[in-house]
């Protein structure tokens, strides 16, 4: 399975020391250069910077296409735009984006969108995390300042209870 990942899921998973879940869930983890720069270079000194820089299983890949519009005109940052362009080219199994606008644009493009909570759920379903570990991970994200809507938390708890 292949995934293209935006900055926030990388940061969120790193904050709770769960970035390696991506390596276990996917055979290819692709990050565009703008996302890598945002997390590993401009984020130097932060937990995600070190985690991403040392994740030799993450592939930094540029999209072949250039945007036809300035990203800010769409309300997207350059990382989100590169994620969407790269995903359109490589047709991944999942595109990981947490920001609402980026998710909406990805869905409008017909891309299979998931977020950080979706990764935790997939890890639970793959038996990489127990139910208690998955719930704890989501709670730790909230405690570390990652905004997760009450609707997503309720959905997550319901999904964890399904066989």
C-alpha positions in Angstrom: 0.0 0.0 0.0 1.1 3.5 -0.8 0.4 6.8 1.1 1.2 10.4 0.5 1.5 12.4 3.7 1.0 16.0 4.6 2.8 17.8 7.5 0.2 17.7 10.3 -0.1 13.9 10.4 3.7 13.6 10.5 3.9 16.1 13.3 1.0 14.6 15.2 2.3 11.0 15.0 5.8 12.2 16.0 4.5 14.0 19.0 3.1 10.7 20.4 6.1 8.6 19.2 4.0 6.7 16.7 5.5 7.8 13.4 6.6 4.2 12.8 2.9 3.2 12.3 3.2 4.5 8.8 6.1 2.2 8.1 4.1 -0.8 9.3 0.9 0.1 7.5 2.3 1.1 4.1 4.9 -0.3 1.8 5.6 3.2 0.4 5.4 6.4 2.4 5.8 9.5 0.1 6.3 13.0 1.3 6.7 16.0 -1.1 9.7 18.3 -0.7 7.6 21.2 0.7 6.3 19.0 3.5 9.7 17.6 4.2 11.1 21.1 4.4 8.3 22.3 6.7 8.7 19.4 9.1 12.3 18.4 9.1 14.1 21.7 8.2 12.0 24.6 9.3 10.8 22.6 12.3 14.4 21.9 13.4 14.5 21.2 17.1 11.0 19.9 17.2 10.3 16.1 17.8 8.9 15.7 14.3 12.0 17.1 12.6 14.3 14.5 14.2 11.8 11.7 13.7 11.2 12.5 10.0 14.9 13.1 9.3 15.8 9.7 10.7 12.9 7.8 9.0 14.9 6.3 6.2 11.8 4.5 5.0 10.1 7.8 4.0 10.6 8.8 0.4 10.8 12.4 -0.5 9.2 12.7 -4.0 8.4 15.8 -6.0 5.2 16.0 -8.1 5.9 16.1 -11.8 3.3 18.7 -12.4 3.5 22.4 -11.4 0.5 24.1 -9.9 -1.4 26.2 -12.4 -2.6 28.5 -9.6 -0.8 30.1 -6.7 -1.5 27.9 -3.6 -2.6 30.8 -1.6 -5.4 31.6 -4.1 -6.9 28.2 -3.2 -6.3 28.7 0.5 -3.8 25.9 0.6 -0.2 26.0 1.7 2.6 24.8 -0.6 2.9 21.5 1.2 -0.8 20.7 0.8 -0.7 21.6 -2.8 2.3 19.4 -3.4 0.6 16.5 -1.6 -2.4 16.8 -3.8 -0.4 17.1 -7.0 1.8 14.1 -6.1 -1.3 12.1 -5.0 -3.0 12.8 -8.3 0.1 11.4 -10.1 0.9 8.3 -8.0 -2.7 7.3 -7.2 -1.9 6.2 -3.6 -4.2 4.0 -1.5 -4.5 6.9 1.0 -3.7 10.6 1.2 -3.1 11.8 4.8 -4.3 15.3 5.4 -5.8 16.6 8.6 -6.7 20.2 7.6 -10.3 20.6 6.5 -9.8 22.6 3.3 -7.0 20.2 2.1 -9.3 17.3 2.8 -12.2 18.8 0.9 -10.0 19.6 -2.1 -8.6 16.0 -2.1 -12.1 14.6 -1.9 -13.2 16.8 -4.8 -10.3 15.4 -6.7 -11.5 11.9 -6.0 -8.5 11.0 -3.8 -8.9 8.6 -0.8 -8.4 10.9 2.2 -7.7 9.9 5.8 -6.3 11.7 8.7 -4.2 11.0 11.8 -7.2 9.4 13.6 -7.7 7.2 10.6 -4.1 6.0 10.9 -4.6 5.2 14.6 -7.8 3.3 13.7 -6.0 1.4 10.9 -3.2 0.5 13.3 -5.8 -0.9 15.7 -7.4 -2.9 13.0 -4.0 -4.2 11.9 -3.4 -5.2 15.6 -0.5 -2.8 15.8 -2.3 -1.0 18.7 -4.7 -2.3 21.3 -8.0 -0.5 21.8 -6.6 1.0 25.0 -3.4 2.1 23.2 -5.4 3.7 20.3 -7.6 5.6 22.7 -4.6 6.7 24.7 -2.8 7.9 21.5 -5.8 10.0 20.5 -6.0 11.5 24.0 -2.3 12.3 23.9 -2.7 14.1 20.6 -5.4 16.3 22.2 -3.2 16.9 25.2 -0.3 17.8 23.0 -2.4 20.5 21.3 -3.6 18.7 18.1 -7.1 19.9 17.4 -9.5 17.0 17.0 -13.2 17.7 16.7 -15.6 16.1 19.1 -17.3 14.6 16.1 -14.0 12.8 15.1 -13.4 11.6 18.6 -16.9 10.1 18.8 -16.5 8.5 15.4 -13.2 7.1 16.5 -14.6 5.6 19.7 -17.5 4.0 17.8 -15.2 2.6 15.2 -12.9 1.0 17.9 -15.9 -0.8 19.2 -16.8 -2.4 15.9 -15.7 -6.0 15.4 
